[in-house]
Amino acid sequence: MKRRPRLVAVATATVALALIAAGPASGGDPTVSDPRVIAHFDFAAGQTAENIALEPDGSADITFANSHQVARVTKDGDTTILATLPEVPDGQTPVGGPVLLGIARAHDGTLYVTYTTGKAETGVWRIAPGGGEPEQIGFFPADAFPNGLALDEKCGTLYTADTRLGRVWSLPVTGGTPTVWATGAALEPTAEIPFGANGLKVHNGAVWVSNTARATLLRIPIGPDHAAGPIETRATGLTFIDDFAFTGHGDTVLAALIMDNKVELVRPDGTHKTVLTRADGLDNPTSIAVRAKTVYVNSAAFFNTENPDPNLLLAKISKNKL
């Protein structure tokens, strides 16, 4: 009987620690409001907005998957083409022809993009600050599908999610041949859906990856020697998740669900709720970026057969103070 108060205290402390680890409850969720489409793109010209990186002035650098172009869109919606990747004759990929996918920006304005072609041009390409002729710096296997891309400037490494082979590659920012950084069933596609590891971000000492086929959000710790740690599943039930972004320094995420025309807010405990829908202007949303109090969402309209509207949507985000 004398031990009972101690057991109660231990149990109480355990519950408290679990609640802290889970993050704030729904009452402390960031609020997403005032969605508005600021730019509409030309679907017939292949301007299917795929991925996004932000400039210091709030402009968005966007990859157009099917036209193989990188565009800069101001917060007023003015659009300028920065670069066009070279044509690849007879290029074939699991989605048809070559596609331009991920994008990452260095502090000096250099842009890095992933180009999937089914040929030798598959890999990472570099675009000098201000635009210009793209240069291939990462040479991937022809059957690879490099998709989501993130830059860790502290260690000079680019990380890329491979949607077809179900792995994460690492590549020195100076270029060369990539190294397989992480593998495992959690990153792989399924027999029913041939699209595995998709979006990718470096955040709080880890590489985070979405898996479209498995509807999951994953975290892979970066070890002291920069090796990949064990893959952790942080959220499930994110149907056809594409890319995602963190709302701030914590582990709360906004995720694009491409087929459901939704943006989900994913809490640190893995629970999630819908914050944007088709009614707000989403048309097969592909990627998200967050800067201060602004959320950016790309839509590619890949699967809209009636009135496709690839666009860039902006919304306000009010972050909790917990």
ABEGO torsion letter per residue (X at the ends): XAAAAAAAAAAAAAAAAAAAAAEBBAAABBBBBGBBBABBBBAAAGBBBABBBBBAAGBBBBBBAAAGBBBBBBAAGBBBBABBBBBBBGBBBAAEBBBBBBBBBBAAGBBBBBBBAGBAABEBBBBBBGEEBBBBABBBBAABBBBBBBBBAAAGBBBBBBAAAGBBBBBBAAEEBBBBABBEAAABBBAABABBBBBBBBBGGBBBBBBAAAGBBBBBBBBAAGBBBBBBBABBGBBGBBBBBBABABABBBBBBAAAGBBBBBBAAGBBBBABBAAAGBBGBABBBBBEABBBBBBAGAABAABBBBBBBBBBBBBBAX
